[in-house]
Amino acid sequence: MRANVLADLEQRVLADLVRSFAATHSVANQRSSLIKKPVRQVAPAGESLCSYLRSIRHWIVTRDVAVLLHCHTETIYRRVKIEGLPAHRDGRTLKYYPPEIADWLERRNRK
């Protein structure tokens, strides 16, 4: 009887440990730790968009570029494919280096 109770308790403790480990080491937690800092929706007052993009020194994702350029994510994909917006593939996702986007915007505006 006592051995059954101890075995049952041991199973419960192990199950709780597995659940807590899975909750703290989930894919969502790993991805959120990769994000460097949030990207502002607009450049700070008195600063142009290109100079703000040059100040960002980490890779950003399509959603962030769409927020900065005030357009839909599908528009960003279209600009990558047709208009030559600089993007780098990381597996299935596209990543963007903001200073390259600033250069692309300036070249595009000069035409």
DABELRA-V358958 format. One record per backbone hydrogen bond with DSSP energy under -0.5 kcal/mol. NH is the residue of the N-H (numbers start at 1). CO is the residue of the C=O. If there is no record, write none. Layout:
nh/co
NH/CO
NH/CO
This chain:
nh/co
5/1
6/2
7/3
8/4
9/5
10/6
11/7
12/8
13/9
14/10
15/11
16/12
17/13
18/14
19/15
20/16
21/17
22/18
23/19
24/20
25/21
26/23
30/26
31/27
32/28
33/29
34/30
34/31
35/31
35/32
47/44
52/48
53/49
54/50
55/51
56/52
56/53
57/55
60/96
62/94
64/61
65/61
66/62
67/63
68/64
69/65
70/66
70/67
71/66
76/72
77/73
78/74
79/75
80/76
81/77
82/78
83/78
84/79
85/79
88/95
90/93
92/90
93/90
95/88
96/60
98/58
98/96
100/97
101/97
102/98
103/99
104/100
105/101
106/102
107/103
108/104
109/105
110/106
111/107
